[in-house]
Amino acid sequence: MNMEKEQFCRLRKGSLLGGGLALLIAGGGGGRVQGQASPLTTNAEKQTMTRQSKFYCNSKALNPNERARHKQLTDKLVAARKDIVETERGYEFQFTPANVSLAELADWVVAESKCCPFFDFHIDLEHEGSLLCLRLTGEEGIKAFIRAEFQASAK
């Protein structure tokens, strides 16, 4: 892949790509992530930075309609999030199925996985159907990445 043609977005509150994850995890905010280029960096800086980290968002992964739907689902998930639980390999986000459907969570995961393919997504329906969970894991370093970028911490 030609790195100069690849566009990267910074994960942050309000971003339509990858920012969905930021909103889901922390409800916003977060510091700058190593390996992601700010709008003011040059192509050479982008190439250097992307070699330092494999965690980046593909800003061209979703078309405008997909982005709009993803943002709508992200807003709903943020509002309905019941709890955040730190796990050994990442974080788990808990929802009540009365507030978020399994289908909505699955749709969100499909879109998020297009722009952030480095995450592993796990959806569980637990406690006799009364708890819907999204566990987010990945390769080594992903937990620190989530914690640093999104200020995620267990409640």
C-alpha positions, 0 to 999 in steps of 0.5 A, spaced: 500 500 500 502 506 498 503 510 504 502 517 501 496 516 498 493 513 505 489 518 509 489 517 516 484 521 521 485 523 528 481 519 533 477 524 537 470 526 540 466 528 534 470 524 528 465 520 524 470 515 523 474 512 529 471 517 533 465 513 534 470 508 538 472 514 542 465 516 544 463 509 546 469 508 550 470 515 554 464 519 551 470 524 548 476 527 549 483 523 549 490 525 547 494 525 541 496 517 539 502 516 536 502 513 529 496 518 527 498 524 523 495 531 525 492 535 519 498 540 519 503 534 518 507 533 512 507 526 508 514 525 510 511 526 517 505 521 516 510 516 513 515 516 519 509 516 524 505 510 521 511 506 521 511 507 529 504 504 530 500 500 527 494 503 530 490 508 525 484 510 522 482 509 515 478 515 513 476 513 507 473 506 509 466 508 510 462 512 504 458 518 507 451 514 508 455 509 512 459 515 516 452 518 518 449 511 520 455 510 524 455 516 527 447 515 529 449 509 532 455 511 536 451 517 539 446 512 541 451 507 544 454 513 548 448 515 551 446 508 553 452 505 555 451 502 562 458 501 564 466 500 562 470 494 565 477 493 564 479 486 562 486 483 561 486 484 554 482 490 553 475 493 555 468 491 555 462 496 554 456 494 557 449 495 555 442 493 557 438 490 551 432 494 552 436 500 550 441 497 545 439 492 540 444 486 538 443 488 531 445 495 532 451 493 536 453 488 530 452 494 525 456 499 529 462 493 530 461 492 522 462 499 520 468 501 526 472 495 524 472 497 517 476 504 519 479 501 525 481 494 523 486 493 528 481 492 533 478 485 535 470 485 537 467 480 541 459 481 542 456 477 548 449 476 550 449 475 558 445 474 564 439 470 560 439 476 555 439 482 560 446 484 559 449 486 552 457 486 552 462 489 547 469 487 548 474 490 545 481 487 544 487 486 539 494 485 539 499 487 544 499 494 546 492 495 544 490 496 551 495 501 553 493 505 546 485 505 548 487 507 555 492 513 553 487 515 547 480 515 550 482 515 557 478 509 558 478 506 565 473 501 569 468 504 573 
